[in-house]
Each structure stands twice: as structure tokens, then as C-alpha cells.
Amino acid sequence: REENGKKQPYYISRKDGELICFAGIWEYAEVDGESIFSFSLVTGETTPLMAPYHDRMPLITDKTDAWLDLASDALENFQAVPESAYQVKPMNQAMNSSRMKELSIIE
């Protein structure tokens, strides 16, 4: 988000160190007669924790088996990870540069 006229990056992670599993959909799409892989994240309204950073957010779940079960209505049965499971930390502004290759600045 913008702070003091500069873009401030943030690192969002789970407090327990587990992976964040985003809900997504995919298909092969025809583009100019060519079949290409197409993918989208499913987004929804933001939570109070994430609202200061963005106006929407990906749907996140621990129940990946239920999400991938084609026999069920995945959105109807969707179970989000509670926002209390996450932490948000400001990052070094160098992260905004595409030339930055140092992973150590994440730490």
C-alpha cells in the first residue's frame, strides 16, 4: 500500500508456517486457434485484517480435498482459514524493485 508517497510492501504469512492454499479455477482456452492453459484465483471480499492492504483477496482454505472434489459444490461448502491464523509484516521497500534478487531481505 502507499505510505508517505511510497509503496510499502508487506509479507503476509500463516503464523503456524503452513502453506497458504488459494482457491483457483483453470481450463484450456482457445486463443487465436491455439489451446492455452488459463488460470484464475477466486477472490472475495476482504477481511478486516487485510482491508488496509487491498479491497479484495483470494479465497483461502485448508480443505483442499473438498475444493478439488468435482462432485461437490466447492463454493457452497467452502471453509476459509480464519484470519487469526495470519500475520502481516512490513517488508524492505527494496522488494518493490524487479532488479532485487536478494531473498535475504525477506528475513
C-alpha positions, 0 to 999 in steps of 0.5 A: 500500500502507499505510505508517505508517497511510497509503496510499502510492501508487506509479507503476509504469512500463516503464523503456524508456517503452513502453506497458504492454499488459494482457491483457483479455477483453470481450463484450456482456452482457445486463443487465436486457434491455439489451446492455452492453459488459463488460470484464475484465483477466486477472490472475495471480499476482504477481511478486516485484517487485510482491508488496509492492504487491498479491497479484495483477496483470494479465497483461502482454505485448508480443505483442499480435498473438498475444493478439488472434489468435482462432485461437490459444490466447492463454493457452497461448502467452502471453509476459509482459514480464519484470519487469526491464523495470519500475520502481516509484516512490513517488508524492505521497500527494496522488494518493490524493485524487479532488479532485487534478487536478494531473498535475504531481505525477506528475513 
